[in-house]
Amino acid sequence: MYEEVSWFVYIIRCGNGSLYTGCTNHVINRWRDHCSGKGAKYLRAFPPKELVYLEEQPNQSEACKREYAIKQLSRKQKEALIARLMAKG
């Protein structure tokens, strides 16, 4: 039987204060990859500091679409998205 796998869109705040957006189906493994330098090239240059946003999506396609949409936002809009999540917390 086929098991549905959730996908996640995430935002990482880097050591230099910049925001990196990505998607994955395994957040913990992806975080480890980023921290060890095996993940995105950008995060090799600007190491991750903290995971500040996480949003579940039903599948890879939807996660990629949402990742793209978030990447199109301004920094101010991304910070507002993060603040809304923190307020829910």
C-alpha atoms as an extended CHARMM CRD file, in Angstrom:
* protein
*
        89  EXT
         1         1  MET       CA              0.0000000000        0.0000000000        0.0000000000  PROA      1               0.0000000000
         2         2  TYR       CA              1.2820000000        3.4770000000       -0.8960000000  PROA      2               0.0000000000
         3         3  GLU       CA              1.8280000000        5.8390000000        2.0230000000  PROA      3               0.0000000000
         4         4  GLU       CA              1.3540000000        9.5830000000        1.5220000000  PROA      4               0.0000000000
         5         5  VAL       CA              4.3940000000       11.6150000000        2.4830000000  PROA      5               0.0000000000
         6         6  SER       CA              3.9880000000       15.1820000000        3.6620000000  PROA      6               0.0000000000
         7         7  TRP       CA              6.2240000000       17.8720000000        2.2580000000  PROA      7               0.0000000000
         8         8  PHE       CA              7.2730000000       21.0420000000        4.0050000000  PROA      8               0.0000000000
         9         9  VAL       CA              8.2590000000       24.5400000000        2.9850000000  PROA      9               0.0000000000
        10        10  TYR       CA             10.6930000000       26.1600000000        5.3800000000  PROA      10              0.0000000000
        11        11  ILE       CA             12.5410000000       29.4080000000        5.9580000000  PROA      11              0.0000000000
        12        12  ILE       CA             15.9410000000       29.5110000000        7.6160000000  PROA      12              0.0000000000
        13        13  ARG       CA             17.4930000000       32.6180000000        9.0860000000  PROA      13              0.0000000000
        14        14  CYS       CA             21.1880000000       32.6350000000        8.2600000000  PROA      14              0.0000000000
        15        15  GLY       CA             24.0450000000       33.9190000000       10.3790000000  PROA      15              0.0000000000
        16        16  ASN       CA             24.2000000000       37.0990000000        8.3000000000  PROA      16              0.0000000000
        17        17  GLY       CA             20.4710000000       37.7330000000        8.8720000000  PROA      17              0.0000000000
        18        18  SER       CA             19.3640000000       36.7170000000        5.3760000000  PROA      18              0.0000000000
        19        19  LEU       CA             16.4330000000       34.3530000000        4.8250000000  PROA      19              0.0000000000
        20        20  TYR       CA             16.6930000000       31.1080000000        2.8430000000  PROA      20              0.0000000000
        21        21  THR       CA             13.5540000000       29.3120000000        1.6150000000  PROA      21              0.0000000000
        22        22  GLY       CA             13.4030000000       25.6610000000        0.6220000000  PROA      22              0.0000000000
        23        23  CYS       CA             11.2280000000       22.5540000000        0.6430000000  PROA      23              0.0000000000
        24        24  THR       CA             11.7350000000       18.9630000000        1.7270000000  PROA      24              0.0000000000
        25        25  ASN       CA              9.9330000000       15.8220000000        2.7780000000  PROA      25              0.0000000000
        26        26  HSD       CA             12.2340000000       15.3170000000        5.7720000000  PROA      26              0.0000000000
        27        27  VAL       CA             12.9210000000       18.4970000000        7.7340000000  PROA      27              0.0000000000
        28        28  ILE       CA             15.3840000000       17.0660000000       10.2610000000  PROA      28              0.0000000000
        29        29  ASN       CA             17.5820000000       15.4230000000        7.6230000000  PROA      29              0.0000000000
        30        30  ARG       CA             17.5270000000       18.5640000000        5.4810000000  PROA      30              0.0000000000
        31        31  TRP       CA             18.4870000000       20.7480000000        8.4610000000  PROA      31              0.0000000000
        32        32  ARG       CA             21.4160000000       18.4030000000        9.1920000000  PROA      32              0.0000000000
        33        33  ASP       CA             22.4770000000       18.5850000000        5.5460000000  PROA      33              0.0000000000
        34        34  HSD       CA             22.3980000000       22.3790000000        5.6030000000  PROA      34              0.0000000000
        35        35  CYS       CA             24.3310000000       22.5820000000        8.8820000000  PROA      35              0.0000000000
        36        36  SER       CA             26.9990000000       20.1550000000        7.6990000000  PROA      36              0.0000000000
        37        37  GLY       CA             27.5390000000       21.9560000000        4.3780000000  PROA      37              0.0000000000
        38        38  LYS       CA             25.9210000000       19.2140000000        2.2760000000  PROA      38              0.0000000000
        39        39  GLY       CA             22.7930000000       21.2350000000        1.5040000000  PROA      39              0.0000000000
        40        40  ALA       CA             22.2810000000       24.3330000000       -0.5970000000  PROA      40              0.0000000000
        41        41  LYS       CA             25.3280000000       26.2580000000       -1.8600000000  PROA      41              0.0000000000
        42        42  TYR       CA             23.9190000000       29.4760000000       -0.4220000000  PROA      42              0.0000000000
        43        43  LEU       CA             23.9830000000       27.9950000000        3.0750000000  PROA      43              0.0000000000
        44        44  ARG       CA             27.6160000000       26.9700000000        2.6680000000  PROA      44              0.0000000000
        45        45  ALA       CA             28.4650000000       30.6450000000        2.2540000000  PROA      45              0.0000000000
        46        46  PHE       CA             25.9740000000       31.8960000000        4.8540000000  PROA      46              0.0000000000
        47        47  PRO       CA             25.5200000000       29.1330000000        7.4530000000  PROA      47              0.0000000000
        48        48  PRO       CA             22.0670000000       28.5170000000        8.9140000000  PROA      48              0.0000000000
        49        49  LYS       CA             21.3040000000       29.9480000000       12.3250000000  PROA      49              0.0000000000
        50        50  GLU       CA             17.7080000000       28.9010000000       12.9820000000  PROA      50              0.0000000000
        51        51  LEU       CA             14.6200000000       27.4380000000       11.3560000000  PROA      51              0.0000000000
        52        52  VAL       CA             12.0520000000       30.2350000000       11.6150000000  PROA      52              0.0000000000
        53        53  TYR       CA              9.1550000000       29.0290000000        9.4680000000  PROA      53              0.0000000000
        54        54  LEU       CA              7.6540000000       25.6510000000        8.6150000000  PROA      54              0.0000000000
        55        55  GLU       CA              4.5260000000       24.9810000000        6.5660000000  PROA      55              0.0000000000
        56        56  GLU       CA              3.1840000000       21.5280000000        5.6930000000  PROA      56              0.0000000000
        57        57  GLN       CA              2.0560000000       20.7830000000        2.1380000000  PROA      57              0.0000000000
        58        58  PRO       CA              0.2420000000       17.6790000000        0.8520000000  PROA      58              0.0000000000
        59        59  ASN       CA              2.7920000000       16.7610000000       -1.8260000000  PROA      59              0.0000000000
        60        60  GLN       CA              5.9980000000       17.7650000000       -3.5740000000  PROA      60              0.0000000000
        61        61  SER       CA              4.2520000000       19.6960000000       -6.3200000000  PROA      61              0.0000000000
        62        62  GLU       CA              2.3360000000       21.8980000000       -3.8800000000  PROA      62              0.0000000000
        63        63  ALA       CA              5.4590000000       22.3830000000       -1.7590000000  PROA      63              0.0000000000
        64        64  CYS       CA              7.4580000000       23.5550000000       -4.7810000000  PROA      64              0.0000000000
        65        65  LYS       CA              4.6840000000       25.9470000000       -5.8100000000  PROA      65              0.0000000000
        66        66  ARG       CA              4.5130000000       27.3890000000       -2.2990000000  PROA      66              0.0000000000
        67        67  GLU       CA              8.3070000000       27.6510000000       -2.0850000000  PROA      67              0.0000000000
        68        68  TYR       CA              8.2990000000       29.6550000000       -5.3160000000  PROA      68              0.0000000000
        69        69  ALA       CA              5.4950000000       31.9070000000       -4.0440000000  PROA      69              0.0000000000
        70        70  ILE       CA              7.3650000000       32.6300000000       -0.8180000000  PROA      70              0.0000000000
        71        71  LYS       CA             10.5690000000       33.3660000000       -2.7250000000  PROA      71              0.0000000000
        72        72  GLN       CA              8.6680000000       36.0320000000       -4.6640000000  PROA      72              0.0000000000
        73        73  LEU       CA              7.7590000000       37.8770000000       -1.4470000000  PROA      73              0.0000000000
        74        74  SER       CA              9.7200000000       40.8650000000       -0.2320000000  PROA      74              0.0000000000
        75        75  ARG       CA             11.8030000000       40.5100000000        2.9020000000  PROA      75              0.0000000000
        76        76  LYS       CA              9.1820000000       42.5380000000        4.8000000000  PROA      76              0.0000000000
        77        77  GLN       CA              6.4400000000       40.1460000000        3.6520000000  PROA      77              0.0000000000
        78        78  LYS       CA              8.5430000000       37.1110000000        4.6350000000  PROA      78              0.0000000000
        79        79  GLU       CA              9.1370000000       38.5960000000        8.0940000000  PROA      79              0.0000000000
        80        80  ALA       CA              5.3720000000       39.1510000000        8.4350000000  PROA      80              0.0000000000
        81        81  LEU       CA              4.7460000000       35.5150000000        7.4700000000  PROA      81              0.0000000000
        82        82  ILE       CA              7.2380000000       34.3950000000       10.1190000000  PROA      82              0.0000000000
        83        83  ALA       CA              5.6700000000       36.7270000000       12.7200000000  PROA      83              0.0000000000
        84        84  ARG       CA              2.1800000000       35.3080000000       12.0240000000  PROA      84              0.0000000000
        85        85  LEU       CA              3.4610000000       31.7770000000       12.5920000000  PROA      85              0.0000000000
        86        86  MET       CA              5.1510000000       32.8180000000       15.8320000000  PROA      86              0.0000000000
        87        87  ALA       CA              1.9470000000       34.5060000000       17.0190000000  PROA      87              0.0000000000
        88        88  LYS       CA              0.0220000000       31.2420000000       16.4830000000  PROA      88              0.0000000000
        89        89  GLY       CA              2.6820000000       29.2590000000       18.3560000000  PROA      89              0.0000000000
